Amino acid sequence: VVHRVALSYPLSLNTPYPDGGRPVRITPVSELARGDISNTSLVEFWNHTGTHIDGPAHMTPAGPFTGYCPPTGLFLKSAIVVDIECPGSKLIGPKDLQWPRSELANCELLLLRTGFSLCRQSDPKRYSFKNPGISADFARVVTENCPRVRCLGIDAISFAGAEYLAEGIEAHKILFERSNPVLLIE
């Protein structure tokens, strides 16, 4: 069975961003209406705005991102989408990962579909400040039971729940400090 899962969102002036972040800015540089030869713009956004990948150097003294995600791209052969209903601010724990361990052991891309992204457009403040996140124990379960996983994704603004920031930072570090670090798609 083939399922389509959107892995990214378009950037716009209305794109939600986490606390401490900055909004997307689009500044026209040249415009046909002014007599310029083309329409061009400078697009400026914080690196945690919209869909992005956190790598080990985000929270550890790791080397360059290209050591984990080559410029030629990251190609993964096995993916699992786990549905974990999470309407808001909650930490996802090990008990929420109901999936056969044998399949998790071979997974390279583990996507957590919480349904929280449904409020991204309708309630961007809630999306930015009441998001679910993962617990440190969940991160440990992933590192222990998913030896081949290269990426972990979530349909929320961050793996660090806004109301559980310290726990989210710890979970990030657990996944980043593994011998083969897990890249986080947020």
Order of alpha helices (4+ residues) and beta strands (2+ residues): beta-beta-beta-beta-beta-alpha-beta-alpha-alpha-beta-alpha-beta-alpha-beta
